[in-house]
Amino acid sequence: MLLIPAIDLQDGHCVRLRQGDLNDSTVFSDNPAIMAEQWLDQGARRLHLVDLNGAVAGKPKNAAAIQAIVDTIAGDIPIQIGGGIRDLDTIEHYLDNGISYVIIGTAAVKNPGFLRDACSAFPGNIIVGLDARDGKVATDGWSKLTRHDVQDLARKFEDYGVESIIYTDIGRDGMLSGVNVEATVRLAQSVSIPVIASGGVTDMRDIEALCAVAQEGVEGAILGRSIYEGTLDFAAAQQRADELTAS
C-alpha cells in the first residue's frame, strides 16, 4: 500500500482545503519545497502535487513552487501532479522537467479525446483523476457536478490506457471524516488498473481499512489534512501499511 503525501499549492503556499473550497483553506507552509523534503525524509515513496490555482484557471499557475519541489526531490522519488492540465504541451513540459506522472481530471471528462491522445503520446505517465459526490463525477475544481457515473467513466478511461485512477470522494476531502472504503472498492472492482484512494483519510484505522481491501485493486492512498494536523503520523502509517500488505 503506497501512501502518498499531498502538497496542494495555492498562491505559492502549501495549503489544505475543505471540500475543495478555495475560500476555505489553511496554510501549512510558505515553503512547499521544504515540506516536500520533510515527507521524503519520513519515508515517502511518491509525492502528490495539486496546482489549485491552475485547476480553476485551466493552466498552470504555481510554476515556481512546483519547480522548487522538483529541484529538491526529483530523482529521489516519483512526483505526480494535477491541476490545470489541458494540453499535450503542458504534459510534455512537466515530464521533461522531472515530473513522473501527470494527472488529468476535468479535461478527461470534458474532452475524452485529449485524454486518449495523452495516453497515446505518453504511455505509462498518465493518471486520471475522478472526483465524485454520490457516485457522480465533478469537474472544474469540484464546482460543477456532472451526470457521468464514476464507474462508467473509469472503464472508458481504462480502455484509453491510463496508468491508474485517483478516486476522490469530494464530500469527505479535507473533512477528517474517514475514507469512503466502500465506494473506493466498488470502483476498483470495476476496472483492472490500480485505484488510489483520496479524501477523508483521518487516522490509522483508515489505513488499516484500505490495506484490508488492497487485493481488490486499491494500490494506495493520498494523505492530506491528517498528516498536516497530526491525526496520522505519516512514517508510522507507511510502516503499518507495509506490514499489513507485505504478503
HELIX and SHEET records of a PDB file:
HELIX    1   1 PRO A   32  ASP A   41  1                                  10    
HELIX    2   2 LEU A   52  ALA A   57  1                                   6    
HELIX    3   3 ALA A   63  ILE A   73  1                                  11    
HELIX    4   4 LEU A   88  ASP A   96  1                                   9    
HELIX    5   5 THR A  106  LYS A  110  1                                   5    
HELIX    6   6 PRO A  112  ALA A  121  1                                  10    
HELIX    7   7 VAL A  150  TYR A  160  1                                  11    
HELIX    8   8 ILE A  170  ARG A  172  5                                   3    
HELIX    9   9 VAL A  181  SER A  190  1                                  10    
HELIX   10  10 MET A  204  CYS A  211  1                                   8    
HELIX   11  11 ALA A  214  GLU A  216  5                                   3    
HELIX   12  12 ARG A  225  GLU A  229  1                                   5    
HELIX   13  13 PHE A  234  LEU A  244  1                                  11    
SHEET    1   A 9 ASP A  21  SER A  29  0                                        
SHEET    2   A 9 HIS A  13  ARG A  18 -1                                        
SHEET    3   A 9 LEU A   2  GLN A  10 -1                                        
SHEET    4   A 9 LEU A  47  ASP A  51  1                                        
SHEET    5   A 9 ILE A  79  GLY A  82  1                                        
SHEET    6   A 9 TYR A 101  ILE A 104  1                                        
SHEET    7   A 9 ILE A 126  ARG A 133  1                                        
SHEET    8   A 9 LYS A 136  THR A 139 -1                                        
SHEET    9   A 9 LYS A 144  ASP A 149 -1                                        
SHEET    1   B 6 ASP A  21  SER A  29  0                                        
SHEET    2   B 6 HIS A  13  ARG A  18 -1                                        
SHEET    3   B 6 LEU A   2  GLN A  10 -1                                        
SHEET    4   B 6 VAL A 218  LEU A 223  1                                        
SHEET    5   B 6 VAL A 195  SER A 198  1                                        
SHEET    6   B 6 SER A 164  ASP A 169  1                                        
END                                                                             
